[in-house]
């Protein structure tokens, strides 16, 4: 009884430490955004936010097109998520269920794309996008991000589809489902938790991406938040409170998105552990 | 009305021959059981009949129509899987209605929301909902219609799978070991349910099992397979009383048929079973084997009697098992020799069933008598039944 309780206490302590490590940077960002610039460089750091500084959140919208940055980022992230999943489901199904020549090579090829760093592809991609007139378009940026997320997601979804009992698909075939009907009506609902995980991966990729957003977009009105935020850093001065205020607003949608889908992600991680 | 005709069906996986030239004719309304040990090709045969597996050779006709090139849904069949294969993300109601919804399926049903609304509309239409509810009532599932399969017990899930098959009103029901995941008691209940279902809905049933009790109780026709070849095709009674060969004799019956090594005597009137033990050949077995031929005598355990003293084969009690309504008595013969079994264990005990309880005890010297009219004679070399009657395909 005693041992069980102390083990429980230790576990709680470990969770608290981890939680602190994860939450502190966000808290610090919030505090910094609400601290007057002169107090930031004081000898004793301020641990609590000064609510009097709240207007900084409104003022950043006046100095920089923050709203449009966030909107652009949202477009890119959502576009990347939708396109990636739409493009990955069918190849994942094919890799899982069909037998065809070159299947191994295709699977390896998908993996191999992950070995190339983004930075290495920026120049060739720039040349291609220039030719296709995709520079300075959000759809071009979505395409570039999707190219990186589709292989990963395909592999993740393939793993999930492997776990769908083949009998359920056969039952659907007997019941009159077409192949596409089976994928969309039976397989996709059954791998929903994994789809949620895939959505998290592609959403965050699109939301956080910087290198392509910086190179493929030059027009300021199309800048995403990641690029816009970096633009705050000036040669002479960097308004730290404003940077942090935008940082908070940049982090918030991603956190909210994760909170919405995390329930499904967790159920996806535990799926299959219990015989159902 | 659906007859099934399998003509010289073969199936090869790479260079492995799983089904080797199976030909079976099933008249309309029959309950055919494909019986055999695991790996004998019975499930593959059923899956080929359903169209879930392609055939390597031969032809399949359902109701005089060649179907082996058609997709499963165009064969007018329903398939019940061993694992039930319910759709886990759909309620019981939707699971049962699913085949009916698929009948009215349009391409735009794939569009999210719009498709969902259309499917719900079909599910709620009077024709579909009444049929689903009637089926659920028949299977005692009414209270579970809005539950998900994961909340159901094994027996209930199997009934949902049956319901999904029933609503389609197919010409042929195909079932692949549907009861093997259930416990023994539930299996007995469901066995009766499926037999009743066959009587009620009619149609032709093809049922795969490795359980001979299921085969004998449910089937009107049994095809016993081994290594992709039909060993015997006939009614349960034919298979029980006149097994086509030693394999069938050993497979059917619990305990299986007793097999004794014997030699036909010089004038063909009797069998020599041991140094002294002989048995006059009953009329129905005379002339089947040449004088001096080595044969195997087959006798069901219930055709034997065991007594302390008296006429018969001498032996000692090796084991007595009381089952309740009857007792199984194993007798080690002292003179005659039984045939070694499949695994090669020589001189197995002779099994005798005795009604009720018996006071025989281990080691008692006994004499085993038999009802010679029930005896079957096999060729010792080929293992085939020497009587001409049994049909093999």
Interface residues (C-beta under 8 A of the other chain):
Chain A: X165 X167 X168 X170 X171 X172 X173 X174 X175 X176 X177 X180 X181 X184 X185 X186 X189 X190 X192 X276
Chain B: X50 X51 X52 X71 X72 X73 X77 X78 X79 X81 X82 X83 X85 X86 X87 X88 X89 X98 X99 X102 X103 X105 X109 X110 X150 X164 X168
